[in-house]
Amino acid sequence: MVQLISTILERGVSTGHFRRDVDPLDFYVTLVGMGYYIASNRYTISVFAGRDYAEYPEREKMSEMHLAMLEAYLRSTP
């Protein structure tokens, strides 16, 4: 998986879309962690925050936010 991400990052760097200093393993751990936290803690979050991340609209909203955060991190600066 890390090799695949490394290849994708290299491709993004070569096209000028991604910055050069992204570590593939760090990126993978971050990517997995973002999704895992919401999934593994959805019941606890539901109790203390009153929001059910198991419901589609909430999952969709979090997915969009995660993608925006990851894209902002990867984006090459002009």
C-alpha positions as CSV (number, residue, x, y, z in Angstrom):
1,M,0.0,0.0,0.0
2,V,2.8,2.4,0.9
3,Q,4.5,1.7,-2.4
4,L,1.3,2.4,-4.3
5,I,0.9,5.7,-2.5
6,S,4.5,6.5,-3.2
7,T,3.9,6.0,-6.9
8,I,0.8,8.2,-6.8
9,L,2.7,10.9,-4.9
10,E,5.6,10.8,-7.4
11,R,3.2,11.1,-10.3
12,G,1.6,14.1,-8.6
13,V,5.0,15.7,-8.1
14,S,6.0,15.1,-11.7
15,T,2.8,16.9,-12.9
16,G,3.3,19.8,-10.5
17,H,0.1,19.0,-8.5
18,F,1.7,17.7,-5.4
19,R,4.5,19.0,-3.2
20,R,7.8,17.1,-3.0
21,D,8.2,16.6,0.7
22,V,5.3,14.2,1.5
23,D,6.4,11.0,3.2
24,P,4.4,8.1,1.8
25,L,4.1,6.3,5.1
26,D,3.2,9.4,7.1
27,F,0.6,10.2,4.5
28,Y,-0.8,6.6,4.6
29,V,-1.0,6.7,8.4
30,T,-2.8,10.0,8.3
31,L,-5.2,8.9,5.6
32,V,-6.2,5.7,7.5
33,G,-6.4,7.5,10.8
34,M,-8.8,10.0,9.6
35,G,-11.3,7.4,8.5
36,Y,-10.6,5.0,11.4
37,Y,-11.3,7.5,14.2
38,I,-14.8,8.4,13.0
39,A,-15.7,4.7,12.4
40,S,-14.3,3.4,15.7
41,N,-15.6,6.2,17.8
42,R,-19.0,6.9,16.2
43,Y,-21.0,5.6,19.2
44,T,-19.0,7.7,21.7
45,I,-19.2,10.8,19.5
46,S,-22.9,10.2,19.1
47,V,-23.3,10.2,22.9
48,F,-21.3,13.2,23.8
49,A,-21.9,15.3,20.6
50,G,-25.3,14.1,19.5
51,R,-24.2,13.5,16.0
52,D,-24.4,10.1,14.3
53,Y,-21.5,9.6,11.9
54,A,-23.0,6.2,10.8
55,E,-25.7,8.1,9.0
56,Y,-25.0,8.9,5.3
57,P,-25.3,12.7,5.4
58,E,-22.7,12.9,8.2
59,R,-20.4,10.4,6.6
60,E,-20.6,12.3,3.3
61,K,-19.8,15.6,5.1
62,M,-16.8,14.1,6.9
63,S,-15.5,12.5,3.7
64,E,-15.7,15.8,1.9
65,M,-13.9,17.5,4.7
66,H,-11.2,14.9,4.8
67,L,-10.6,15.1,1.1
68,A,-10.3,18.9,1.2
69,M,-7.8,18.6,4.1
70,L,-5.7,16.0,2.3
71,E,-5.8,17.9,-1.0
72,A,-4.7,21.1,0.8
73,Y,-1.8,19.3,2.4
74,L,-0.7,17.7,-0.9
75,R,-1.1,20.8,-3.1
76,S,2.0,22.2,-4.6
77,T,2.6,25.9,-3.8
78,P,3.1,28.1,-6.9
